Amino acid sequence: FARIVRACLAKDREKRLIDAATIQKALEPRNHALSNRVRVPIAMAAAVALAALSFVAYRFGRPTAGEPFQSMKISLLTAVAPTPDAALSPDGKTVAYFLEEGTGETLWVRPANANTDRRLISTESGKHRFLTFSPDGRSLYYTRTDSKNAGTLYRISVSGGEPQRIAENVKDRFAFSPDGKQFARVRLDGVRWEESVVITNVDDQQERIVSTRRRPRYFSRSGLAWSPDGRAILCGAGEAPYYNSNAYHLVRIDAATGAESPIGSHTWARVESLIWSHDGKTLIVAANERSIQSLQIWRVAWPSGVTRRITNDLSNYENVSLSSDGRTLLAVRHNTTSELLLTSPGQPGITTRISPLDLHELNAVAWRGPRSIVYAAFGGTAVNIWSIDTDGRNRVQLTTAEMDQEEVNATRDGRYIVYTAGGRIWRAAADGSSAQRLTPGPLDVHPVATPDSQWVVYANFAGWSPGIGGRPSLWKVSIHGGQPAPLVRDRTSLPDISPDGRFISCSLDKPEEQDVPVRIGIYSAEDGRELRVFDVPRGAEPQAFWTPDGKALQYLVVDESGSRIMRQSIAGGPPTVAADFPFERLYFIRPSPTGARFVLDRLKESKELVTITAVNE
């Protein structure tokens, strides 16, 4: 026992026992035929050892002298317009970044300590992402997606020239081997419900699958890194039914054998960027601990797995890169807030602000009468539910939960609100009290009450997992609780009920047609039969709302030119523009019960490049 306590307190992190599972294994007796009297002292020893481990977490979990980014300075790179992606060269001397300009994007490079920008690519259509310097710093790699391709990997010299096509069907983040001859990525097979870590040769495009996870196990397609010695790949991975705080942890994957081993014990809801430092001692992670929380930067020590947060604010830190000396981070700092606006279809250019403050993590809004709305936004330590009058008065926080309360809706009779929390559907009184769980989960979402206020229709994603997805279907449950019943068996989600309660509109997904955007389907609310299917333009939000007369559907389209509310007659024909908002980026719309007004969520965004420099180390 004394030996184990000393191991818990060891100064050398590589020799220290770092988690409860390791302690339990160390305390496991060789002779299992023990008396109860002997088992009791062993249990007491485990309790004391775990107490020692708690002290270790307190004492050694704090930054120590010489630890990277114990002290740091965050600097804004001036003279750089909003950018969707950026990268820092290995020597830390050059910054590359994309700019959104008009109907396309351009690629630029500049010295990290000067404002002399040089353009490498003129305005080009499509989205350019995952900008990465080659290990030698001489080339840049990136992916480009547009209406004609699902993702192509390009290479361009830092000194200029024409981009070269490297590989097709590269949709997500990739990582280069230290010698620059191979790159790794996670590839999704939506038909087989699996994800694989794939290594591809840059020269001849030969591929090799290293490791595969089948649902419910999964990898993160947004974050992976290659070890400095070239022997392993770092990746986010997990096994969870939805994006909870334990959805992802870090794993080391042997590049030759595919053998996986966990790194530390910390978990996140999402893992978006990963970096393995040049000296091999530090892992940099851009991740969050709640599904809609902002992305923060974390440091994970290798090989101990001790984890510490570097940033801690309301900004998103995206597309993170690290200089080879481990002292400078570059990130796209993305700030997003929302404001609730009121408008009418006949006067789309005239809006009235409802919310007195900019809202963080605004998740949903719904009408609960002609002059009052409810919405879900950050309040306290999580997303909670609020009410406010349409004139901006009487703003009240209805819930104060520590678990996110999302996707709020309201019954037509004004008695209840319904919402999602923890992968289940809940009902509460109109003032937020007397909450009652209506569904068992594990992933029930998108609730909407029927016009008679007696039922709640929702989407169930049973068997779904982060990254890989699943097969959603529509269900219903009584507003008073009871056994849920299946409603629509097709791959459907995001329901809305027609004013007469006879029909359901929803998003409809057909995975065999991967190049076709999500469609809008109309189904019978009585027996779940498919009645009509409509194509929607690219950029359309997948949720449609019924007009008060039940003769049309309305949905939002967002693209480079702005936002538009489209109207689709259920009798058929092409959609028409019901309201146009040039150069505005709207996130969602909610028509009032009479259709005379809309509540809009207008995003206020800023993207800027920042460097985070380690100091005083």
C-alpha positions as CSV (number, residue, x, y, z in Angstrom):
1,F,0.0,0.0,0.0
2,A,2.8,2.4,0.9
3,R,4.4,1.6,-2.5
4,I,1.2,2.6,-4.3
5,V,0.8,5.9,-2.4
6,R,4.4,6.8,-3.2
7,A,3.6,6.0,-6.9
8,C,0.6,8.3,-6.7
9,L,2.8,11.1,-5.4
10,A,5.8,10.5,-7.7
11,K,7.3,13.7,-9.2
12,D,8.1,11.9,-12.4
13,R,4.8,11.9,-14.4
14,E,5.8,8.9,-16.4
15,K,6.1,6.8,-13.2
16,R,3.1,8.3,-11.4
17,L,-0.2,6.4,-11.2
18,I,-2.6,8.8,-13.0
19,D,-6.1,7.4,-12.7
20,A,-8.4,5.2,-10.7
21,A,-8.3,2.2,-13.1
22,T,-4.5,2.0,-12.7
23,I,-4.7,2.1,-9.0
24,Q,-7.4,-0.6,-8.9
25,K,-5.2,-2.8,-11.1
26,A,-2.2,-2.2,-8.8
27,L,-4.2,-3.1,-5.7
28,E,-5.6,-6.3,-7.3
29,P,-4.4,-9.2,-5.1
30,R,-2.7,-12.2,-6.8
31,N,-4.6,-14.6,-4.6
32,H,-8.3,-14.2,-5.3
33,A,-9.4,-16.6,-2.5
34,L,-9.3,-14.0,0.2
35,S,-11.4,-13.7,3.4
36,N,-13.8,-10.9,3.9
37,R,-11.5,-9.5,6.6
38,V,-8.6,-9.2,4.1
39,R,-10.9,-7.7,1.4
40,V,-11.9,-4.9,3.8
41,P,-8.3,-3.6,4.4
42,I,-7.8,-3.7,0.6
43,A,-10.9,-1.6,0.1
44,M,-9.7,0.9,2.7
45,A,-6.3,1.0,1.0
46,A,-8.0,1.8,-2.3
47,A,-10.0,4.6,-0.8
48,V,-6.9,6.1,0.8
49,A,-5.0,5.7,-2.5
50,L,-7.7,7.5,-4.4
51,A,-7.6,10.3,-1.9
52,A,-3.9,10.6,-2.6
53,L,-4.8,10.6,-6.3
54,S,-7.2,13.5,-5.7
55,F,-4.3,15.4,-4.0
56,V,-2.1,14.7,-7.0
57,A,-4.8,16.0,-9.4
58,Y,-4.9,19.2,-7.3
59,R,-1.2,19.6,-6.8
60,F,0.2,18.3,-10.1
61,G,-2.8,19.2,-12.4
62,R,-1.8,22.9,-12.0
63,P,0.7,24.4,-14.3
64,T,4.3,23.8,-13.3
65,A,7.4,25.8,-14.1
66,G,8.5,25.3,-17.7
67,E,5.1,23.9,-18.9
68,P,4.2,25.4,-22.3
69,F,1.7,28.3,-22.2
70,Q,1.7,28.5,-18.4
71,S,2.0,32.2,-19.2
72,M,1.0,33.6,-22.5
73,K,0.2,36.6,-24.7
74,I,-2.6,36.7,-27.2
75,S,-2.0,39.1,-30.1
76,L,-4.3,40.2,-32.9
77,L,-2.7,40.0,-36.4
78,T,-3.7,43.4,-37.8
79,A,-4.5,44.2,-41.4
80,V,-6.1,40.8,-41.9
81,A,-9.8,40.6,-43.0
82,P,-12.2,37.9,-41.7
83,T,-10.9,34.5,-42.7
84,P,-12.4,31.0,-42.6
85,D,-9.0,29.2,-42.3
86,A,-5.3,29.9,-41.6
87,A,-2.1,28.1,-40.9
88,L,1.3,28.9,-39.3
89,S,4.5,27.7,-40.9
90,P,6.7,25.2,-38.9
91,D,9.3,27.9,-38.3
92,G,6.7,30.3,-37.1
93,K,7.7,33.0,-39.5
94,T,4.9,32.8,-42.1
95,V,1.1,32.9,-41.9
96,A,-1.1,31.7,-44.7
97,Y,-4.9,32.4,-44.7
98,F,-8.0,32.4,-46.9
99,L,-10.2,35.4,-47.3
100,E,-13.9,35.4,-48.3
101,E,-14.2,38.0,-51.1
102,G,-17.5,38.4,-52.9
103,T,-18.5,35.2,-54.5
104,G,-15.3,33.3,-53.8
105,E,-12.2,33.0,-51.7
106,T,-8.5,34.0,-52.1
107,L,-5.3,32.6,-50.6
108,W,-2.7,34.9,-49.0
109,V,0.7,34.6,-47.2
110,R,2.4,37.1,-45.0
111,P,5.3,37.3,-42.6
112,A,4.1,36.7,-39.0
113,N,5.7,40.0,-37.8
114,A,4.7,42.3,-40.7
115,N,1.8,43.5,-42.7
116,T,3.2,42.8,-46.2
117,D,0.5,40.4,-47.6
118,R,1.0,38.5,-50.9
119,R,-1.7,36.7,-52.8
120,L,-1.2,33.2,-54.0
121,I,-4.7,32.4,-55.5
122,S,-7.1,34.8,-57.0
123,T,-10.8,34.7,-56.3
124,E,-12.0,31.2,-56.7
125,S,-15.5,29.7,-56.1
126,G,-16.2,27.1,-53.5
127,K,-15.1,26.6,-49.9
128,H,-11.4,26.2,-49.1
129,R,-10.6,24.5,-45.8
130,F,-8.0,22.7,-43.7
131,L,-5.1,24.9,-44.8
132,T,-1.8,23.2,-43.8
133,F,1.9,23.8,-44.3
134,S,3.9,20.8,-45.5
135,P,6.4,19.6,-42.9
136,D,9.3,21.4,-44.7
137,G,7.3,24.7,-44.9
138,R,7.7,25.0,-48.6
139,S,4.2,24.1,-49.7
140,L,0.6,24.6,-48.6
141,Y,-2.2,22.0,-48.8
142,Y,-5.9,22.6,-48.6
143,T,-9.2,21.1,-49.7
144,R,-11.7,22.7,-52.0
145,T,-15.4,21.8,-52.3
146,D,-18.1,23.2,-54.5
147,S,-21.2,22.1,-56.4
148,K,-19.0,20.1,-58.8
149,N,-16.8,18.2,-56.3
150,A,-17.2,16.7,-52.9
151,G,-13.7,17.6,-51.8
152,T,-10.4,17.8,-53.6
153,L,-6.9,18.1,-52.0
154,Y,-4.6,20.7,-53.6
155,R,-1.0,21.7,-53.2
156,I,0.6,25.1,-54.0
157,S,4.1,26.3,-53.5
158,V,4.5,29.1,-50.9
159,S,6.5,31.0,-53.5
160,G,3.6,30.9,-55.9
161,G,2.4,29.1,-59.1
162,E,-0.6,27.0,-60.1
163,P,-2.3,24.7,-57.5
164,Q,-1.8,21.0,-58.2
165,R,-4.5,18.4,-57.7
166,I,-3.3,15.8,-55.2
167,A,-6.3,13.6,-54.3
168,E,-10.0,13.4,-54.7
169,N,-12.7,12.7,-52.1
170,V,-10.9,14.4,-49.3
171,K,-13.7,16.1,-47.3
172,D,-12.2,16.4,-43.8
173,R,-9.1,17.3,-41.9
174,F,-5.8,15.5,-42.8
175,A,-2.4,15.2,-41.2
176,F,1.0,14.7,-42.9
177,S,3.7,12.3,-41.8
178,P,6.9,14.0,-40.6
179,D,8.7,13.3,-44.0
180,G,5.8,14.7,-45.9
181,K,5.4,11.6,-48.1
182,Q,2.0,10.4,-46.7
183,F,-1.1,12.0,-45.2
184,A,-3.7,10.4,-42.9
185,R,-7.4,11.2,-42.6
186,V,-10.6,9.6,-41.3
187,R,-13.0,8.5,-44.0
188,L,-16.7,7.8,-43.4
189,D,-18.5,4.9,-45.0
190,G,-22.2,6.0,-44.5
191,V,-23.5,2.7,-45.9
192,R,-21.5,0.4,-43.6
193,W,-21.8,2.8,-40.7
194,E,-18.1,2.9,-40.0
195,E,-15.1,5.3,-40.1
196,S,-11.5,4.3,-41.0
197,V,-8.2,5.9,-40.4
198,V,-6.6,5.9,-43.9
199,I,-3.0,6.6,-44.9
200,T,-2.4,7.8,-48.5
201,N,0.9,8.2,-50.4
202,V,1.2,11.7,-51.8
203,D,3.0,10.5,-55.0
204,D,1.0,7.5,-56.2
205,Q,-2.2,7.8,-54.1
206,Q,-1.9,4.2,-52.8
207,E,-4.1,3.8,-49.7
208,R,-3.9,1.7,-46.6
209,I,-6.6,1.4,-43.9
210,V,-4.9,1.5,-40.5
211,S,-7.9,1.2,-38.2
212,T,-11.7,1.0,-38.5
213,R,-14.5,1.7,-36.0
214,R,-18.0,0.6,-36.6
215,R,-21.0,2.4,-35.0
216,P,-21.5,2.9,-32.0
217,R,-17.7,3.3,-31.9
218,Y,-16.3,6.2,-34.0
219,F,-13.4,8.5,-34.7
220,S,-13.3,12.3,-35.1
221,R,-13.0,13.4,-38.8
222,S,-12.1,16.9,-37.6
223,G,-9.0,16.3,-35.6
224,L,-6.0,14.1,-36.1
225,A,-2.2,14.5,-36.0
226,W,0.9,12.5,-36.8
227,S,3.5,11.8,-34.1
228,P,7.0,13.5,-34.7
229,D,8.6,10.0,-35.0
230,G,6.1,8.9,-37.6
231,R,5.1,5.8,-35.7
232,A,1.6,6.8,-34.5
233,I,-1.4,8.9,-35.3
234,L,-3.3,10.9,-32.7
235,C,-7.1,11.0,-33.1
236,G,-10.3,11.8,-31.2
237,A,-12.4,8.7,-30.7
238,G,-15.3,7.6,-28.6
239,E,-18.4,5.5,-28.0
240,A,-21.5,7.6,-27.0
241,P,-25.0,7.9,-28.3
242,Y,-24.8,11.7,-28.7
243,Y,-22.5,14.7,-28.2
244,N,-22.3,14.6,-24.4
245,S,-19.3,15.7,-22.3
246,N,-17.9,12.2,-22.6
247,A,-18.3,11.8,-26.4
248,Y,-14.6,12.0,-27.3
249,H,-11.2,11.1,-25.8
250,L,-7.7,10.9,-27.3
251,V,-6.3,7.7,-28.7
252,R,-2.9,6.8,-30.1
253,I,-3.1,4.6,-33.1
254,D,0.0,2.6,-34.2
255,A,0.6,3.6,-37.8
256,A,1.9,0.1,-38.7
257,T,-0.4,-2.2,-36.8
258,G,-3.5,-0.1,-36.0
259,A,-3.3,-0.9,-32.3
260,E,-5.1,1.7,-30.2
261,S,-4.2,3.0,-26.8
262,P,-6.0,5.8,-24.8
263,I,-4.2,9.0,-23.9
264,G,-5.1,10.3,-20.4
265,S,-8.7,10.3,-19.1
266,H,-10.0,13.7,-20.1
267,T,-13.1,13.7,-22.4
268,W,-14.8,16.3,-24.6
269,A,-18.1,16.8,-26.4
270,R,-16.2,17.6,-29.7
271,V,-12.6,17.5,-30.8
272,E,-11.9,19.8,-33.8
273,S,-8.1,20.3,-34.0
274,L,-5.2,18.2,-32.9
275,I,-1.5,19.0,-32.9
276,W,1.5,16.9,-31.8
277,S,4.4,19.2,-30.9
278,H,7.7,18.8,-32.7
279,D,9.5,17.7,-29.5
280,G,6.8,15.1,-28.8
281,K,6.0,16.3,-25.3
282,T,2.8,18.2,-25.9
283,L,-0.6,17.6,-27.6
284,I,-2.6,20.7,-28.4
285,V,-6.4,20.2,-28.7
286,A,-9.2,22.5,-29.8
287,A,-12.3,21.1,-28.2
288,N,-15.3,21.8,-26.0
289,E,-16.9,20.1,-23.1
290,R,-20.5,20.8,-24.1
291,S,-21.9,20.3,-27.6
292,I,-22.8,23.9,-28.4
293,Q,-20.1,25.5,-26.2
294,S,-17.3,27.5,-27.8
295,L,-14.1,25.7,-28.8
296,Q,-11.2,26.3,-26.4
297,I,-7.6,25.3,-26.7
298,W,-6.2,22.6,-24.3
299,R,-2.8,21.2,-23.6
300,V,-2.3,17.5,-23.0
301,A,1.1,16.4,-21.7
302,W,2.6,13.3,-23.4
303,P,2.8,10.6,-22.3
304,S,1.1,11.3,-18.9
305,G,-2.1,12.6,-20.3
306,V,-2.4,15.4,-17.8
307,T,-4.8,18.0,-19.3
308,R,-5.0,21.7,-18.8
309,R,-7.0,24.4,-20.6
310,I,-5.0,27.2,-22.2
311,T,-7.9,29.5,-23.2
312,N,-11.1,30.1,-21.3
313,D,-13.6,32.6,-22.8
314,L,-16.7,32.8,-25.1
315,S,-14.7,32.8,-28.3
316,N,-14.3,29.8,-30.6
317,Y,-10.6,29.0,-31.4
318,E,-10.6,27.1,-34.7
319,N,-8.0,25.8,-37.2
320,V,-5.2,25.8,-34.7
321,S,-1.5,25.4,-35.7
322,L,1.7,25.3,-33.7
323,S,5.3,26.4,-34.5
324,S,7.9,23.7,-34.3
325,D,9.6,25.3,-31.3
326,G,6.3,24.8,-29.4
327,R,6.0,28.5,-28.3
328,T,3.5,30.0,-30.8
329,L,0.0,29.1,-31.6
330,L,-2.0,30.5,-34.5
331,A,-5.8,30.3,-34.4
332,V,-8.9,31.7,-36.1
333,R,-10.8,33.4,-33.3
334,H,-14.5,33.2,-34.2
335,N,-16.9,35.3,-32.1
336,T,-20.6,34.7,-32.7
337,T,-23.6,36.2,-31.0
338,S,-27.2,36.4,-32.0
339,E,-30.0,39.0,-31.9
340,L,-33.7,38.3,-32.1
341,L,-35.5,40.4,-34.7
342,L,-39.2,40.8,-35.5
343,T,-40.3,41.3,-39.1
344,S,-43.3,40.8,-41.5
345,P,-43.2,39.0,-44.9
346,G,-44.5,42.2,-46.6
347,Q,-41.8,44.4,-45.1
348,P,-38.7,42.2,-44.9
349,G,-36.3,45.1,-44.8
350,I,-37.9,46.5,-41.7
351,T,-37.0,44.7,-38.5
352,T,-37.4,45.4,-34.8
353,R,-34.9,44.1,-32.3
354,I,-36.5,42.0,-29.5
355,S,-33.7,41.0,-27.2
356,P,-32.1,43.8,-25.3
357,L,-28.7,42.0,-25.3
358,D,-26.7,40.0,-27.8
359,L,-27.3,36.4,-27.0
360,H,-24.7,33.6,-26.7
361,E,-25.4,30.1,-27.9
362,L,-28.9,30.9,-29.0
363,N,-30.4,27.5,-29.9
364,A,-34.1,27.9,-30.7
365,V,-37.1,30.2,-30.5
366,A,-40.9,29.6,-30.5
367,W,-44.1,31.6,-30.2
368,R,-46.3,31.1,-27.2
369,G,-49.0,33.5,-28.1
370,P,-49.4,36.6,-30.3
371,R,-47.1,38.8,-28.3
372,S,-44.7,36.5,-26.5
373,I,-41.9,34.1,-27.4
374,V,-39.6,31.6,-25.6
375,Y,-36.1,30.9,-26.6
376,A,-33.1,28.8,-25.5
377,A,-29.8,30.6,-24.9
378,F,-26.8,30.6,-22.6
379,G,-27.7,31.6,-19.0
380,G,-25.8,30.7,-15.9
381,T,-23.5,27.7,-16.6
382,A,-25.5,26.2,-19.5
383,V,-28.1,26.9,-22.2
384,N,-31.5,27.6,-20.5
385,I,-34.9,28.7,-21.5
386,W,-36.1,32.3,-21.4
387,S,-39.4,34.2,-22.2
388,I,-39.8,37.7,-23.5
389,D,-42.5,39.8,-25.0
390,T,-42.2,40.8,-28.7
391,D,-41.7,44.5,-27.6
392,G,-38.6,43.5,-25.6
393,R,-40.2,43.7,-22.2
394,N,-40.7,41.2,-19.4
395,R,-37.5,39.1,-20.1
396,V,-37.5,36.2,-17.7
397,Q,-35.2,33.2,-17.3
398,L,-37.6,30.2,-16.9
399,T,-35.0,27.4,-16.2
400,T,-31.8,27.4,-14.3
401,A,-30.5,23.9,-15.0
402,E,-26.8,22.9,-15.2
403,M,-27.6,20.7,-18.2
404,D,-28.3,22.4,-21.6
405,Q,-32.1,22.9,-22.1
406,E,-32.4,23.2,-25.9
407,E,-34.8,23.2,-28.8
408,V,-37.7,24.8,-26.9
409,N,-41.2,24.8,-28.3
410,A,-44.6,25.7,-26.9
411,T,-48.1,24.2,-27.0
412,R,-50.8,26.2,-28.9
413,D,-52.9,26.4,-25.7
414,G,-50.1,28.2,-23.8
415,R,-50.0,25.7,-21.0
416,Y,-46.7,24.0,-21.6
417,I,-43.2,24.3,-23.1
418,V,-41.4,21.3,-24.5
419,Y,-37.7,21.0,-25.0
420,T,-34.7,18.7,-25.3
421,A,-32.3,18.0,-22.5
422,G,-29.8,15.1,-22.2
423,G,-31.1,13.4,-25.3
424,R,-34.6,13.3,-24.1
425,I,-37.8,15.2,-24.6
426,W,-39.2,17.1,-21.5
427,R,-42.4,19.0,-20.8
428,A,-42.7,21.9,-18.3
429,A,-45.3,24.4,-17.3
430,A,-45.3,27.7,-19.1
431,D,-43.3,29.3,-16.4
432,G,-40.6,26.5,-16.5
433,S,-41.7,24.7,-13.4
434,S,-42.9,21.1,-12.9
435,A,-40.6,19.6,-15.5
436,Q,-41.4,16.0,-16.6
437,R,-39.5,13.7,-18.8
438,L,-41.6,12.4,-21.7
439,T,-39.2,10.1,-23.6
440,P,-36.6,7.6,-22.6
441,G,-33.8,8.7,-25.0
442,P,-30.9,8.2,-25.6
443,L,-31.3,10.6,-28.5
444,D,-34.7,12.2,-28.8
445,V,-34.6,15.7,-30.4
446,H,-36.6,18.4,-32.3
447,P,-39.9,18.4,-30.4
448,V,-43.0,20.1,-31.7
449,A,-46.5,20.1,-30.2
450,T,-49.6,19.2,-32.3
451,P,-52.1,22.0,-32.8
452,D,-54.5,20.4,-30.3
453,S,-51.7,20.6,-27.7
454,Q,-52.2,16.9,-26.9
455,W,-49.2,15.3,-28.5
456,V,-45.5,15.9,-29.1
457,V,-43.9,14.8,-32.3
458,Y,-40.1,14.4,-32.3
459,A,-37.2,12.7,-34.0
460,N,-35.5,9.7,-32.6
461,F,-31.9,8.9,-33.6
462,A,-31.7,5.5,-32.0
463,G,-28.3,3.9,-33.0
464,W,-26.9,7.3,-33.9
465,S,-23.3,8.2,-33.0
466,P,-21.2,11.4,-33.5
467,G,-19.5,11.6,-36.8
468,I,-21.0,8.4,-38.2
469,G,-24.7,9.3,-37.8
470,G,-27.7,7.0,-37.8
471,R,-31.2,6.4,-39.1
472,P,-33.6,9.0,-37.6
473,S,-37.4,8.4,-37.6
474,L,-40.4,10.4,-36.3
475,W,-42.2,9.4,-33.1
476,K,-45.0,10.9,-31.0
477,V,-45.8,10.9,-27.3
478,S,-48.7,12.2,-25.2
479,I,-48.1,15.7,-23.7
480,H,-49.0,13.9,-20.4
481,G,-46.4,11.2,-20.8
482,G,-46.7,7.5,-21.5
483,Q,-45.3,5.1,-24.1
484,P,-44.0,6.8,-27.3
485,A,-45.2,5.4,-30.6
486,P,-43.5,5.3,-34.0
487,L,-45.0,7.7,-36.6
488,V,-42.7,7.8,-39.7
489,R,-40.2,5.0,-40.4
490,D,-38.3,6.8,-43.2
491,R,-35.0,8.7,-42.5
492,T,-36.8,11.8,-41.3
493,S,-36.2,14.6,-38.8
494,L,-37.1,18.2,-37.9
495,P,-40.9,17.9,-38.0
496,D,-43.6,20.5,-38.2
497,I,-47.3,19.9,-38.0
498,S,-49.9,21.4,-40.4
499,P,-52.5,23.7,-38.8
500,D,-55.2,21.1,-39.1
501,G,-53.0,18.4,-37.6
502,R,-53.3,16.1,-40.6
503,F,-49.8,16.4,-42.1
504,I,-46.2,16.4,-41.1
505,S,-43.4,18.2,-42.9
506,C,-39.9,17.1,-42.2
507,S,-36.4,16.8,-43.6
508,L,-35.9,13.6,-45.6
509,D,-32.5,12.0,-46.1
510,K,-31.6,9.4,-48.6
511,P,-27.9,8.3,-48.0
512,E,-27.8,6.4,-51.4
513,E,-28.0,9.8,-53.1
514,Q,-25.0,11.5,-51.4
515,D,-24.8,14.4,-53.9
516,V,-28.5,15.4,-53.4
517,P,-29.2,17.9,-50.7
518,V,-31.7,17.0,-47.9
519,R,-35.2,17.1,-49.2
520,I,-38.5,18.2,-47.6
521,G,-41.1,15.5,-47.2
522,I,-44.8,15.6,-46.4
523,Y,-46.3,12.6,-44.5
524,S,-49.7,11.6,-43.2
525,A,-49.9,12.3,-39.5
526,E,-52.4,9.4,-39.2
527,D,-50.5,6.5,-40.7
528,G,-47.0,7.9,-41.6
529,R,-47.4,7.5,-45.4
530,E,-45.2,9.6,-47.7
531,L,-47.4,12.0,-49.6
532,R,-45.0,14.5,-51.3
533,V,-41.3,15.1,-51.6
534,F,-39.7,18.5,-52.6
535,D,-36.2,19.2,-53.6
536,V,-34.6,22.3,-52.1
537,P,-31.8,24.6,-53.3
538,R,-28.3,24.3,-51.9
539,G,-27.9,26.4,-48.8
540,A,-31.5,25.6,-47.6
541,E,-32.0,24.9,-43.9
542,P,-33.5,21.5,-43.5
543,Q,-36.5,22.5,-41.4
544,A,-39.7,23.9,-43.1
545,F,-42.7,25.5,-41.4
546,W,-46.4,25.4,-42.5
547,T,-48.2,28.6,-43.5
548,P,-51.3,29.3,-41.4
549,D,-53.6,28.3,-44.3
550,G,-51.8,24.9,-44.6
551,K,-51.2,25.5,-48.3
552,A,-47.5,26.0,-48.4
553,L,-44.2,25.5,-46.5
554,Q,-41.6,28.1,-45.7
555,Y,-37.9,27.6,-45.2
556,L,-34.7,29.5,-45.0
557,V,-31.9,29.6,-47.6
558,V,-28.5,31.1,-46.7
559,D,-25.7,31.6,-49.3
560,E,-23.1,34.2,-50.3
561,S,-25.7,36.7,-51.4
562,G,-27.6,36.7,-48.1
563,S,-30.7,35.0,-46.7
564,R,-34.1,34.4,-48.2
565,I,-37.3,32.9,-46.9
566,M,-38.6,30.5,-49.6
567,R,-42.3,29.5,-50.0
568,Q,-43.1,26.1,-51.4
569,S,-46.7,25.3,-52.4
570,I,-47.7,21.8,-51.4
571,A,-49.6,21.6,-54.7
572,G,-46.2,21.6,-56.4
573,G,-44.2,23.9,-58.7
574,P,-40.9,25.7,-58.0
575,P,-40.4,27.6,-54.7
576,T,-40.7,31.4,-54.7
577,V,-39.1,34.0,-52.6
578,A,-41.3,35.2,-49.7
579,A,-38.8,37.6,-48.2
580,D,-35.3,38.6,-49.1
581,F,-32.5,39.7,-46.7
582,P,-29.5,40.7,-48.9
583,F,-26.1,40.4,-47.2
584,E,-27.7,39.1,-44.0
585,R,-26.9,35.8,-42.4
586,L,-29.9,34.4,-40.6
587,Y,-29.7,31.2,-38.6
588,F,-33.4,30.3,-38.2
589,I,-36.9,31.7,-38.7
590,R,-40.1,31.2,-36.8
591,P,-43.4,32.3,-38.3
592,S,-46.1,33.5,-35.9
593,P,-49.3,31.4,-35.6
594,T,-51.1,33.9,-37.9
595,G,-48.2,34.1,-40.3
596,A,-48.2,37.9,-40.0
597,R,-44.8,38.1,-38.5
598,F,-41.5,36.3,-38.3
599,V,-39.0,36.0,-35.5
600,L,-35.5,35.9,-37.0
601,D,-32.1,35.0,-35.5
602,R,-29.5,37.3,-37.1
603,L,-25.9,36.1,-36.5
604,K,-23.3,38.7,-35.6
605,E,-19.9,37.2,-36.5
606,S,-16.3,38.2,-36.5
607,K,-13.3,36.1,-37.6
608,E,-9.8,37.2,-36.9
609,L,-6.4,35.7,-36.7
610,V,-4.6,35.6,-33.3
611,T,-1.3,34.3,-32.1
612,I,-0.9,32.9,-28.6
613,T,2.7,33.1,-27.5
614,A,4.3,31.4,-24.6
615,V,6.2,33.9,-22.3
616,N,8.3,33.8,-19.2
617,E,9.2,30.1,-19.4
